Amino acid sequence: AQSVTQPDIHITVSEGASLELRCNYSYGATPYLFWYVQSPGQGLQLLLKYFSGDTLVQGIKGFEAEFKRSQSSFNLRKPSVHWSDAAEYFCAVGARSSYKLIFGSGTRLLVRP
Amino acid sequence: GAVVSQHPSWVICKSGTSVKIECRSLDFQATTMFWYRQFPKQSLMLMATSNEGSKATYEQGVEKDKFLINHASLTLSTLTVTSAHPEDSSFYICSAKPGQGNTEAFFGQGTRLTVV
């Protein structure tokens, strides 16, 4: 079955610390991979995506993610977290043919001052 | 570019009434639009895929007679929640995929539906 796993429900980091949010997927073929961020009551903002090519992807707001095919992972990283990064983060995989997305359960990021 | 507008942003309706949510692609033509549902503090679940000019394809477990989807033009898809009940209260988000190019679908800002 196709699925996306975000094993961390909550993560708390101090402002200025580094961040890594984990994402693993189960899919029949290499899907398109996405990270979205959602603030409370808001829609989704795309942070970055992987379609093909370089497996280290740069996104907005200083985020990056690395696609590791052998581990079926697409972890999100940021070297220095800002208080404004506190939000819910969703990893998603999409079918290359239909662009239908399967979302992970989300990771809530809390930032300590 | 690639702006998707969803209207209304929030709506409160009485049980038994119907409510329509619009999803518009403002600066591109969307041959395919997707409707997702998000329960509080949960993830997004795909409800249905709509292609312009054809019937929507519903995901397993989604009642097509309750959630009516119409994609009559390349820039507009609507979701109508019929005979709404409190358990239909949720956050509904649409996304629209441009007809051209290998690009992802773009999300609207979502609609918070509360049924009282």
Chai-1 contact restraints between the chains, C-beta under 6 A:
chainA,res_idxA,chainB,res_idxB,connection_type,confidence,min_distance_angstrom,max_distance_angstrom,comment,restraint_id
A,G43,B,I93,contact,1.0,0.0,6.0,A-B,restraint_1
A,G43,B,F107,contact,1.0,0.0,6.0,A-B,restraint_2
A,G43,B,Q109,contact,1.0,0.0,6.0,A-B,restraint_3
A,G43,B,G110,contact,1.0,0.0,6.0,A-B,restraint_4
A,L44,B,F107,contact,1.0,0.0,6.0,A-B,restraint_5
A,K49,B,E104,contact,1.0,0.0,6.0,A-B,restraint_6
A,Y99,B,K97,contact,1.0,0.0,6.0,A-B,restraint_7
A,Y99,B,A105,contact,1.0,0.0,6.0,A-B,restraint_8
A,K100,B,L46,contact,1.0,0.0,6.0,A-B,restraint_9
A,F103,B,S43,contact,1.0,0.0,6.0,A-B,restraint_10
A,F103,B,L44,contact,1.0,0.0,6.0,A-B,restraint_11
A,S105,B,S43,contact,1.0,0.0,6.0,A-B,restraint_12
A,G106,B,S43,contact,1.0,0.0,6.0,A-B,restraint_13
